[in-house]
Amino acid sequence: MALLKDPEFFVFLEEHAQQLRARDLDAMAHAVFRCAELHVQHIGNSGDPFEAGSSRPLDFGHWAAHKLEALTHHALRHGEAVAVGIALDSTYAYLVGMLPESDWKRILGVLEGLGLPVFVPELETEGSVRTSGVLAGLQEFREHLGGRLTVTLLEGIGRPVEVHEMDLDVLRESVGMLKNLHTGR
């Protein structure tokens, strides 16, 4: 939600990543309260409390996350899977020219600073959009949404945009880029 709706909160997370990772109670209390506040504001004020429309910002990073959870037989926890999904979608947005490189680097830096993964080997389990690989998560997400694919990406921190298609070749390139960052190549 910080990436989508509250750039100042993202800065807080960025500046306090090490304290949050170390479970500093004051930093955690602020983060948990602000997350809850943003969720309540979204649910109560979006005009779509059941998210029946196309905009589902609470699903940011989730199309790949749900598939990664299944591919790892739930060894990858939900928050970890969402972190990888956010890294994937942010890398995709960067590669298609939507997200500035500086914002992309900041997003990955915060995820890593919090001790969250940005790549897991199962991300390479490609399959196809209709089979068991991670790309099948797009089709499953489309079905979850009721037929029309709508993925929230970023044009900048605090600047979400909805897209209705994703280029599979760019997704593959995004996976490779995250793998290279993870392995230090």
Secondary structure, DSSP 8 states (H G I E B T S, - for coil): -HHHH-HHHHHHHHHTHHHHHTT-HHHHHHHHHHHHHHHHHHHHHSS-TT--SS--GGGTTHHHHHHHHHHTTT-S-HHHHHHHHHHHHHHHHHHTTSS-HHHHHHHHHHHHHTT--S--GGGG----TTSSSTTHHHHHHHHHTTSS--EEEEEETTEEEEES---HHHHHHHHHHHHHHHHT-
